[in-house]
Amino acid sequence: MTIEHQEPQRSAARADGETVIDSEGDWHDAETKQIVQRIEVLRQSIDNIDMAIVALLAERFKATTQVGVLKAEAGFAPADYTREEYQIERLQQIAQGAGLDPQIALMYKEFVVTEAKKRHKRIADSGDDPGVLDIFA
Ligand SMILES: C=C(O[C@@H]1C=C(C(=O)O)C=C[C@H]1O)C(=O)O
């Protein structure tokens, strides 16, 4: 038995492998229109989640910046690998429990901690307190 496979309407597909999906698109069949609608609902959630993540990242960097100021004051090095080991273990457990690929949690940890340490080094080198609101310091 062969299963007939109908290609969806791909009027917006581009040669470089991109499909621009929006309600303005010229979607001919009802099934594709419904899929586009469902994607749009999901994209609303994705946008809300991104908003929350960026706000949380801002708060995290404000906190790590202040840790950097305190470390510089005390003459401590930017890195604390024992703390990082604890964070890796903890985040991997959280990821597993939440149904997230632990690799993603590791990549997240690597990204934020590396950026935090770069800022710690800059704070120590400049001898300046960037202030609690200066997340770019
Ligand atoms: C913020 C700190 O400094 C560094 C950055 C960390 C982080 O971003 O969570 C963790 C450990 C340190 O390598 C800290 O020691 O708590």
The ligand as an ORCA input file, in Angstrom:
! r2SCAN-3c Opt
* xyz 0 1
  C      29.060     34.814     40.218
  C      30.153     34.161     40.616
  O      31.330     34.131     39.879
  C      31.551     33.247     38.775
  C      30.321     33.197     37.971
  C      29.343     32.290     38.300
  C      27.944     32.467     37.791
  O      27.742     33.232     36.826
  O      27.016     31.861     38.358
  C      29.631     31.204     39.127
  C      30.878     31.005     39.637
  C      32.017     31.897     39.336
  O      32.917     31.235     38.449
  C      30.216     33.469     41.906
  O      31.304     33.082     42.333
  O      29.171     33.295     42.545
*
